[in-house]
């Protein structure tokens, strides 16, 4: 998965929600969109970029904040091994 492409996609989602007057609603909207429409591998890769220094990627501040705030609910659950 191309990290930069995922960051670019997340930034576009962030741009849409950033125009909302209620910042909390915008942060929740970003996380909800990513949770509902991104497959687990995409979310895993994007969340892994949060552990890199901010200067290493071009993630917008609102997207970074949304991901950090909602990290637990965005982290895919590992499938049960039988």
C-alpha positions as CSV (number, residue, x, y, z in Angstrom):
1,X,0.0,0.0,0.0
2,X,1.4,3.4,-1.0
3,X,1.5,5.5,2.2
4,X,1.6,8.8,0.4
5,X,-1.4,8.0,-1.7
6,X,-3.4,7.1,1.4
7,X,-2.3,10.3,3.1
8,X,-3.4,12.3,0.1
9,X,-6.7,10.5,0.1
10,X,-7.1,11.2,3.8
11,X,-6.2,14.8,3.3
12,X,-8.9,15.2,0.7
13,X,-11.4,13.8,3.2
14,X,-10.1,16.2,5.8
15,X,-10.5,19.2,3.4
16,X,-14.2,18.3,3.0
17,X,-14.8,18.0,6.7
18,X,-12.6,21.0,7.7
19,X,-15.2,23.4,6.4
20,X,-17.7,22.3,9.1
21,X,-18.3,24.9,11.8
22,X,-18.2,22.3,14.6
23,X,-14.6,20.9,14.8
24,X,-15.6,17.9,17.0
25,X,-18.2,16.9,14.3
26,X,-15.5,17.3,11.6
27,X,-13.0,15.1,13.5
28,X,-15.7,12.5,14.1
29,X,-16.8,12.7,10.4
30,X,-13.2,12.1,9.2
31,X,-12.8,9.0,11.4
32,X,-16.2,7.7,10.6
33,X,-15.6,8.0,6.8
34,X,-12.3,6.2,7.0
35,X,-13.7,3.5,9.3
36,X,-16.7,2.8,7.0
37,X,-15.1,3.0,3.6
38,X,-11.5,2.0,3.9
39,X,-10.5,-1.6,4.0
40,X,-8.5,-2.8,7.0
41,X,-5.1,-2.9,5.2
42,X,-5.6,0.8,4.2
43,X,-6.4,1.8,7.7
44,X,-3.5,-0.2,9.2
45,X,-1.0,1.5,6.8
46,X,-2.4,5.0,7.4
47,X,-2.4,4.5,11.2
48,X,1.3,3.3,11.0
49,X,2.2,6.7,9.6
50,X,1.2,8.3,12.9
51,X,4.2,6.7,14.5
52,X,6.5,8.6,12.1
53,X,7.7,12.2,12.8
54,X,5.2,14.7,11.3
55,X,7.8,16.1,9.0
56,X,8.1,12.7,7.3
57,X,4.7,12.9,5.8
58,X,2.3,15.6,4.6
59,X,-0.7,14.7,6.6
60,X,-2.9,17.7,7.4
61,X,-3.3,18.7,11.0
62,X,-7.1,17.9,11.1
63,X,-6.6,14.4,9.7
64,X,-3.7,13.7,12.2
65,X,-5.9,14.9,15.1
66,X,-8.9,12.8,13.9
67,X,-6.7,9.7,13.6
68,X,-5.0,10.2,16.9
69,X,-8.3,10.8,18.7
70,X,-10.1,7.8,17.0
71,X,-7.1,5.5,16.7
72,X,-8.6,2.7,18.8
73,X,-11.8,2.5,16.8
74,X,-10.0,2.8,13.5
75,X,-7.6,-0.1,14.2
76,X,-8.9,-3.2,12.5
77,X,-9.6,-6.2,14.7
78,X,-7.4,-9.2,13.8
79,X,-9.5,-12.1,12.5
80,X,-10.0,-15.0,15.0
81,X,-7.7,-17.9,14.4
82,X,-9.5,-21.2,14.6
